[in-house]
Amino acid sequence: MASPPTPNREQTYSEPEEGKPELLVKLEERKERHSERGLPARIGVVVLGVLLVLVGALMSGPGIPGPGIVVILIGLSFLALEFDRAERLLGWAIRAADRAKDRAENAGRAQKIAMALAGLLVLGAFVAAAILWDIPLLPV
């Protein structure tokens, strides 16, 4: 009895074309255009991508304000033009965000109300803590 063929790495990570998120389709088109650029431009894209990922990692640290995760994803989008591993990681993040968006859109009314109340409770707890513990809300 013959065993089924094992999928190669590309088949493992690919999805059917109709189910692929729009951002991944755009990334593939951008990657094709990028491959036609000259070496200095391609090196610049890699350097910019690495710098953005490092800055995003720093901004994700404790006590440092800023959208660290967003900056990391932007840096990954630059690196994905050159490196397959970065493309797979960015693809995973895009698909995860797409699934979360679908779950939020398909949530029932009771679940949406419960999440709104939970958010309001967290906001209320923060305001109460700021008042009780005299936490300055503005850096003045």
LINMO-V859000 format. One record per residue. N is the residue number from 1. SS is DSSP state (a for helix, b for strand, c for the rest). D_FIRST is the distance of its C-alpha to the first C-alpha in whole Angstrom. Layout:
n=<N | N>
ss=<SS | SS>
d_first=<D_FIRST | D_FIRST>
This chain:
n=<1 | 2 | 3 | 4 | 5 | 6 | 7 | 8 | 9 | 10 | 11 | 12 | 13 | 14 | 15 | 16 | 17 | 18 | 19 | 20 | 21 | 22 | 23 | 24 | 25 | 26 | 27 | 28 | 29 | 30 | 31 | 32 | 33 | 34 | 35 | 36 | 37 | 38 | 39 | 40 | 41 | 42 | 43 | 44 | 45 | 46 | 47 | 48 | 49 | 50 | 51 | 52 | 53 | 54 | 55 | 56 | 57 | 58 | 59 | 60 | 61 | 62 | 63 | 64 | 65 | 66 | 67 | 68 | 69 | 70 | 71 | 72 | 73 | 74 | 75 | 76 | 77 | 78 | 79 | 80 | 81 | 82 | 83 | 84 | 85 | 86 | 87 | 88 | 89 | 90 | 91 | 92 | 93 | 94 | 95 | 96 | 97 | 98 | 99 | 100 | 101 | 102 | 103 | 104 | 105 | 106 | 107 | 108 | 109 | 110 | 111 | 112 | 113 | 114 | 115 | 116 | 117 | 118 | 119 | 120 | 121 | 122 | 123 | 124 | 125 | 126 | 127 | 128 | 129 | 130 | 131 | 132 | 133 | 134 | 135 | 136 | 137 | 138 | 139 | 140>
ss=<c | c | c | c | c | c | c | c | a | a | a | a | a | c | c | c | a | a | a | c | c | a | a | a | a | a | a | a | a | a | a | a | a | a | c | c | c | c | a | a | a | a | a | a | a | a | a | a | a | a | a | a | a | a | a | a | a | a | a | c | c | c | c | c | c | c | c | a | a | a | a | a | a | a | a | a | a | a | a | c | c | c | c | a | a | a | a | a | a | a | a | a | a | a | a | a | a | a | a | a | a | a | a | a | a | c | c | c | a | a | a | a | a | a | a | a | a | a | a | a | a | a | a | a | a | a | a | a | a | a | a | a | c | c | c | c | c | c | c | c>
d_first=<0 | 4 | 7 | 10 | 12 | 15 | 18 | 21 | 25 | 26 | 24 | 24 | 28 | 28 | 29 | 29 | 33 | 34 | 34 | 35 | 38 | 41 | 42 | 39 | 39 | 43 | 41 | 39 | 42 | 44 | 42 | 42 | 46 | 46 | 44 | 47 | 50 | 51 | 51 | 54 | 53 | 49 | 50 | 53 | 50 | 48 | 51 | 52 | 49 | 49 | 52 | 52 | 49 | 51 | 54 | 52 | 51 | 54 | 55 | 52 | 54 | 57 | 60 | 59 | 60 | 57 | 54 | 52 | 49 | 50 | 51 | 48 | 46 | 48 | 48 | 44 | 44 | 46 | 44 | 41 | 42 | 42 | 39 | 35 | 35 | 39 | 37 | 34 | 37 | 39 | 36 | 35 | 39 | 39 | 36 | 38 | 41 | 40 | 38 | 41 | 43 | 41 | 42 | 45 | 46 | 44 | 46 | 48 | 51 | 52 | 49 | 51 | 55 | 53 | 52 | 56 | 58 | 56 | 57 | 60 | 60 | 59 | 62 | 64 | 63 | 64 | 67 | 68 | 67 | 69 | 72 | 72 | 71 | 73 | 70 | 71 | 69 | 71 | 71 | 75>
